[in-house]
Each structure stands twice: as structure tokens, then as C-alpha cells.
Amino acid sequence: MIVDQKQKIWNQWVLMLHKQEDRAKRREALLLEQIRKSMPDYDELGGLSITELHVIQSIGSQEKVNVTTIAQQIGVTKSAISKIASKLMKKALIARYQMEDNQKEVFFRLTRAGESVFRFHELFHSKLERHMLEFLGRYSDAELEFLQNVMRDATLEMDKSWSGQ
């Protein structure tokens, strides 16, 4: 009986992950299409990738953001962030600057167009968050605590599995 229940949970978990992956791809496409429509010069930018959007999000949500900060926040290498930042600067969505007292370290800020993309992305995620919080409202505090523990433990287990341990 226990093994059967575990197998059912595993099957449901896999189904949920597949649906989430599919929905994420559709949401990303929808978001990029909405940004494209809202920005008259979007096509001249050459479009945006989701990773570029995450970099814009990271820069817009913090002060004094550098390559290291962005790389840590979104989980990619510093060299990847440097390449993405160069693309975003060419698209005039971000600008680099240095502090007067520290000419070595380079920081990034959003341009006016970058701020527009950032705000649009924020609104989009805000809608998703409201929907999820409404969904979670049907569960008791004890059920939510249990779910949080399962999700935390599953995330840690996935990290172990992917790191070859």
C-alpha cells in the first residue's frame, strides 16, 4: 500500500513538472509577445531572451548591481552575465556605470526602455503571484507548512541528484 501511494505521488509529481514546464514556455512566449507589442522599437532591439529578461529583473530590483550579484541571483556564470550585459547595452536596455570612489568595479542600471521592460515583467509576475496565493488560500496553515517542507526537501534532493552525489 505505501509503495503504491509513493508511486502515485511520483507519477503526479512528474505530471506536475511536465505541465509546469509547458506552462512556463507558454507564459514566457506570451510575456515576450506582450513586451514586443508594448514597445514600438522592440523589433529593432532584436527581441529579448528569457535570460536577458531575468538580468533586467535583477538589475531593476536592486541598487548597485554588478556582474557577480546578477550571476549569484539568477544562477548563471559571471562570463554568461558579461555577454548578456553586452547584448543588453547594445539594445539600450541597461547602462554601465562606476562609482567615483571605485573606478575598478562596474555596476549596471536600467535605461528608460529597460525600466519599461522591468515594469511590464513585474506586472506579469504580480498577476501570477496573486493567482498562486489565491490557490494556496484553500489550504490550512498546517497543510501549507507540510507542503513547504516537502517542497524544500524535494528541492534539496534535486540539488543532490544533479550534483552527482
Secondary structure as GFF3:
##gff-version 3
##sequence-region A 1 165
A	DSSP	alpha_helix	2	38	.	.	.	ID=ss1
A	DSSP	alpha_helix	42	45	.	.	.	ID=ss2
A	DSSP	alpha_helix	50	60	.	.	.	ID=ss3
A	DSSP	alpha_helix	67	74	.	.	.	ID=ss4
A	DSSP	alpha_helix	78	90	.	.	.	ID=ss5
A	DSSP	beta_strand	94	99	.	.	.	ID=ss6
A	DSSP	beta_strand	102	110	.	.	.	ID=ss7
A	DSSP	alpha_helix	112	136	.	.	.	ID=ss8
A	DSSP	alpha_helix	141	162	.	.	.	ID=ss9
###
